[in-house]
Amino acid sequence: MKCLQAAITLGFLVQLHAVRLLEPRCLTTNTLKELGDTAPWMASISNRNGFVCQGTLITSRFVLTAAHCVKRENSLFVKLGLENGVFSSSQYGVDKILPHFAYSEYKFTNDIALLRLQEDVIFNDFVRPICISLNMDIKDEVETLTEFEAFSGRLAKNDTLKPMALDRSDRSECVSDFGFVVGDSQICAGCINGDICNRDTGGPLVRMISIRKYLWYGVVQLGIASFVADSCNGRVVFTDVISYVDWIEFKIEENSEESTEPDNNVRPPNPIQTSTETPQEQVQFLNNDCGEYTNGIHPWSVKIYWNGIMTKGTVINERFLLTKAQDMSDDPNAIEVTMVDSTGSYEFLVDMVLKHPEYQAGYENDIALLRLSSPLPSTVKPICLIINPEYKKKMADLKYSFIINENNNALRKEVGRLTSDQCATRIGKPIDQNQFCVTIPLGTKYGSPGDVIGLDLNDAGKHMFVITGFASYSSNGITIVTDVVKHTEWIAESSRKY
């Protein structure tokens, strides 16, 4: 598997019911004939100190890259306009950095991120998005591919970027090379005497795709360079883009703004020198008709039973409940749900259990979603869940209330939030980064696992309750809370997807 410099010529045929592309103006049939062997989708990502990573333009507003490149960045710029292997001086500011919510720098999983540019890109001969196929049914065929192309170049030194032909390797070979698990959402590929280095991470793994039925062909991104050998010689682990097209589509839709379509016959604008800032937004809820309660009854509170065990849960929309993952049955048929609201009591069955992908026994990421087999009645109002990312820090600084539900009555008690160090001292061990601790007033019951921690809002005389966490377990007079705010992306995406 010797590395060769390559042009964009590799292709394969697929049969689809319809062609679904993230950006219909991507590099397809007509533009390929006009542009020849170029890579106008390539992006060079930098911070104020210089080059950071490669990326790809996938719409007029969004760039795709690796999460490890941008996770700790707060001020980024993107260069576009690859001409004869060198980027032009056209530069765009980034106003949102969106790494995948489940990215793990220790396991090298979910290594994917989006960057939102401050303004729409204007397409021309040297600036055009790569195609992202939204047809997940091509994944099985992608698994059979043996040849790809990636891009190599010392962009930090303004070196020429060149395409390299790579061969697929079995995932077990990457496991042997790097010592960590390489899963189905990753691709292992490489070549002997290669030149794909750390500087090339974030860049694309591409392939020409032809769909004979629709007389369509185009360059499609199939991977993102995630992990490479220090020697730049050998195999590379790529994030499998097809496994994440639902997430890409959802995050772009969630973070898109109204904009005027650009005139794609003119050159890109002058460089933009501005820092990344998160815009101020109005509070956004997962469900707008939420959180109201009266007469001490919280209609979003439920009890969950399985195998003689009971825990509490919380309604977040008409089909989904939020609860603990620890000890929760994986068999939905073993679970029953009961609840009480102002109109009476109800019983429900569950048809799906979704535990957080990073959940580990011992209460790390102790959170799960249960999908009900039928929708809740309209009289049942879900709890409010704020999904704006910029409100996470604000909510951490507010006073919380603990809702303890006993005998169908809700007791609201104010609680004090401890720092992580204070909590570790009190319970004798550190807590997970997605947990926090609260103290319970003397003489008050600790409540049950799953009881809600949150904010009591008074909106024009109407009481609204916003969830910020739920009780995971108690130790030495302290309640350890799963921080729901840290998991809002996973909750929103999963409840939408399933």
N, C-alpha and C positions, 0 to 999 in steps of 0.2 A: 504493500500500500504506500507507494512513493508519492510524495506531494508534487503536484504539477501546478504551474500557473495556468489559469483557466479563463475562458470566456463564458458568458451565460448561455450555454447551449444544451445542458442536460434537460431532458424532458420525460414525462410519462403521461399516460392517458388514464382518465378516470371517468366513470359514468355516474352522473348526478341527475336528480329530478329537476334541479334549478341551480343556477350559479348565484351564490350569495357572497358578496364582497363587502368588507367593512367600508371601503372607499371605492366607488365605481370608477373614479378617475385615476386609478392606479395604473401601473405600467402593464398594459395589455396589448392586444393585437396590433392596433394601428400605431400606437406610440412606440412599440418595439421596432417596427419597420423604420420609423423616423429617427429614433435615437441610436440604434445600433447597440454595440457592446459597451454600455455605460452602466453606472450604478447611481442614478440620481436620487435614490432614496436614502443614501448613506448620510449619517449625522455624526458630527464630532462634538462631544459634550465636555464642557470645561467649567471650572470654578474660577475664583479670582486668582488662584495660584497657578492655573494652567490646565492642561488636558486631564480628563478624568476617565472617560470611556467612549466606546463607540455606541451608536444607536441607529434606529431607522425611523424615517418619517412614514407614518401609516395613515394619517389624514392631514388635512390642511392645518390642524391645530395640535396634533398629538405626536409624540415621539415615543417609540418603544425601546426599552433597554433592560439591563439586569438590575435587580433590587440592590445587590451588594455594591453597585457603583454609586448609588444615590441615597441610600438609607440614612446616612448621617450628614447629608448635604442640606444647606438651606439657601444657597445662592448659586444658581447655575445658568449657563448660557449654551446655546446650540448653534453650531455653524452648519450650513447647508450649501449646496451648490458644488457637487464634486465634478470637476472638469479636468480631464486628462490625469486622473488620479490624485488631484490636489483640490482642497476646498477653497472656495472663494471667500472673500472677507465678509459676506453677508451673515449677520449674527442676530439671533433672536433671544430675548429674555425668557425665562421660565417663571410662571406664576403659580404653578402647583406641581408638587412632587408626590407621586402616588405609588409607593411600593406595595406589593401584594401583602394583604393583612396577615398571611400565615408564613411569610418568608422566615426561614431559619438560617442564620449565619453559621450555626454549628452543624446542621444536617445538610446544608446546601440545597434545601428544597424550596420550591415556589419562588425561584430567583427571577422575578419578573417585575417590571415597574413601568409606569407611564409618566411622561412629562407633558404638562400642558403649556404650550407657548403663549406668550402674552398677546399675540395677534395672529390672524390667519396668514399662512404662508401663500405666496403667489407662485403658482407653478410655471415652469418654463422648461427648456430643453435639458437643464441640469438640476432641476428641483422637481421631483415628482414622487408620490408615495409608492411604496412597495405594496403588493396585493396581500391582504390577509383574508384567507378563505374562512367564512363562517359556517361552512359545511363540515360539521364534525364527523360525518360519515366517511370522510376520506382518511381518517386516522388509521384504519386497518390497512389501507393501501400504502400510506406513508411508511408504516412499519416494514413493508417489504422492500423499500428503496435501499439501494446499496451505495449510491453516489450522491454527493452534495457539493455545494460551494460555500466557502466562507471568505472573509477578507482580512488581509494582514497589512500592517503598515505602522511605522513609528510616527503617529500623528502628533505626539508631543514635540517632535522635531520637524514637523511639516514634511515628513517623508511621503512618498507616493504610496497610495493605497492600492493594493493589487488583489485580485481574486485568486483563491487557492482551491484546487479540487481535493475533496476529502472522501474517504471510504467509511461506511458504517462498520462499527465493531460491535460485538456482543456486549451487553451491559455488564456482564460478569468480568470482562477485560478491564473496563473502567474501574470496577470495584477493586480488582487486583492492583491496578496502578495507583489509585488514590486512597483506598482504605475506608470508603464510606459507601452506603447503599445508594445505588442508582436505580430509580424506580421507573414506572411506566410513563410518568410525565417528564422524562428526560431522555435525551438521545446521546449515545456514545459514538463518536466518530473521530477520525484523525488520519495521520499518515506518517511514515518514516521520513526523517530529515525535513520535518515540517517547520513552519515559521509562524504558528499561531501562538501568541504570547499573552501575558496578562494585559498588555496594552490593548489587545483586541477584544477583551470581554465586553459584553453588551452589544456586540455586533451580530449580524444575522447569519443563519444557516439557510441557504436558499435553494430553490429548484424551479425549473420551468415546468408548469403544469398545462396540459392540453385537455380540453373537454370536447371531444369530436362531435358530440351530439349538438353542441351549441356553436361550433366553429370558433371556439374561444381558446386563447392561450395567454399566459402571462407569467411573470416571475412572482412566486409566492414564498413568503417567509415561513419556514418550518421550525426554526430554532433560534435561540439567543445564546451566545457564548457565555457560559457560566463559570466553569472551572477548568484551568489549563495547567499543564506541567511547568514547573519552574524552568526547565531546560528549553521550553518552547518546541520540544521535539517529541511528538507522539500524539496520544489521544486527548480529546477535549470533551467535557461534559456540556451539553447544550440543554437549556430548558425547552421542552416540546411546546411550541406555540399553539398547536391545534388543541392541546389539552386545556388551554386557558382562553379560548376565544369567547366563551360566555362571560368570563371576568372582564376581558378587554372591552367587549361591547357594553357591558353594564357600567363600567367605570367611565367610559367616554360619554355615555348617555347621561350619567349622573352629574358629570362635571362639565358638560357643554353649556355654552352660553349662546344667546342669539347673536349672530354676526352676519355681515353683508358678504355675499359671495364675491371673492376677488376677481379681478380681470386677469385671467391666466395667460395673457399674452405680453406681460411686461416683466421687467426684472425685479428681483427681491428688493425690499426696502433697505435703507442704510442700517448699519449696525445699531443695536439697541443696548445701551449700557445702563442697566437697572437691576437692582437686587430682587430676589424672590420674596414676595410678600403674600400672605394668605389674605384674600379679600374678606371684608366683613359681610356676613350674610345674616338674614333673618333665621330664627330658629326653625329647623325642619324636623318634623316627626316622622317616624316610620308609618304611623297611621294618624291622620289629623283628628279623627273623632275618637279621642282617647282620654283616659285618666280621670274622668269625673266620678265622684263617689258621694253618697249621702247616707245618713243614718247609721254610720259606723260599718257599713257593708262595702267592701271593695270588690266590685264585680269581676276584676281581673285576677283574683286569687283563686287557685284551685288546689285540690289535694290529689296526689298521684299514688296509686297503690300497685304493687307487684310482689308476688311471692311473700306475702305477709309483711312487707316493708312499706312505709309511707313517707313521702316527702312533699314539700310544697312546690308549686309552680306558678307561673304568671302568664296570662294571656297577652300576646303581643299583636295578634291580628285574628281574623276569623277562623284560621286554620292552624295556627302555631302557638305552642306553649314554650316558655323558657324555663329551664330547670337545671339541676345539677347533673353532671355526667358520672360522678363517683357513685359506684354501686348500682347505677341505673341499668335495668335489664336491656339487653340488645334485641330482645324479642318483642316487637310491638303487640303481638297477640296476648302477651302476659300482663299488659298494662291496662289499668282502668283509671278514669279521671272523673272526679266529682267536683261540683261547684254550686255555689248559692248566690243568687242575685235578688233584686227587689221583687222579682216575679215568681221565684220559687227555686227549687233545686234541680240539678241536671246531672246526668251521667253520660260519659262519652268514651268511645273506643279510639285507639291509636293505630295508625297504619304505617308509621315510619319513625325511626329513632336516628337522629343525627347528632353524634358527639363531635366536639371540636376536633379538627384533624391533628392538633398538637396536644390533645389531652393525654395525660399520663397518670396512672394510679398514684395516689399520694396527693391529690387535689390540685395538681398543676393544670391550668386551663380547664378548671372544673365547671364546664358549661355544656349544655346540650339543648337541642330543639326537638320537640315531639310534634309530629303532624297528626292532627285529628282526622278520623275517617270521614267526617262530614262537617260542614261549616257550623260555627256557633250561631245561636239566634241573634237577631239584630239588637236585642235588649242588652246583650253582653258587650260592655265597652272594654277594649284593651287598655293596658297601662301605656303611658306615654314613653317613648324612647327617642331621644334626640340623636340624630344621625349626622349633624354637622361636625366634621373633624375638628374645626377650630374651637368648639365648645368644650373639648375634653379637659383642657387645663382649667378653664373657668369653673367647671362643675366640681373639680377636685378641691377648690377653695371655699365651697359653700357649706352651710350647715345641713347635716343630713337628719332624716327621721327614719326610725326602724318601725316597720309595720309588722306587728305580731298578731297573727290570726289564730284565735282560740275559740272553739265553740261557735263558729260562724260570726264572731265579733272581731272587729279590727281595733287593736290598741296601737296608738301612735306615740312613740317615745323619741325624743331627741337624743342623739348619740354624738360622742366625740370621736373624731378620726385621729388615729395615731400615725406618726411617721413610720417608715419601714424599720428604722433602727429601734424605735421605741417598742414596736410590735415584737421584733426579734428578741429583745431583752425580756419582755414579759412572757413570751411563750417558749423561749429557749431554743429557737431555731429561726433561720431566715424564711421569709415568705417569698412566693413567686412574684415576678414583676407584674403579673396581671391580677394581683390580689391587694387588698388593703385591710386594715384592722380598725374596729370600732370598740369603744368601751360602752357597756350597758349600765344605765343608772342603777344604784343599789335598790334592792327590793323588787327588781323587774326580772321576769323570766327571760332566759336567753333566746326564746323562740325556737323554731325548728329549722333544720336545713331547708333552704329554698325560700325562707321569709325574706321580704323585700327591704332593701335600703334605698332611700331616694329623697327627692325634694318635693315638698308640698307647696304648690303654686296656687295663688289666689288670683284668678283672672275674672275681673268684673263680678266678684261675688261667687264665682263658680270654682270649686276646689278641683284642681288638677294635680295628679301625682306623676312625677317623672322618675323612672327607675334608673339608679346608678350602679346597683349591685344587688346580690342576694347572699344570704348566709350560706357559707360552705361548711364550716365546722366551728366549734368553740374549744378554747383551751385556756385554762388558768384565768377565767373571768373575762376573756377577750373573745370576741366573735371575729373570725377571719372571713372576709367577704370576697367573692368572685367579682372583679371589677367589670361590670357589663359594658361600661363606656369604652374599655379597651377592645371590646369584641363587636362593636356596632357594625363594622364592615362585614364581618363574617355573618352576623345575624341578618343584615339587610340582604346580602347576596344569596344566602341559603334559603331564606323565606321566599325570595323572588324566584329562585331557580327551581325549587321543588314544590 
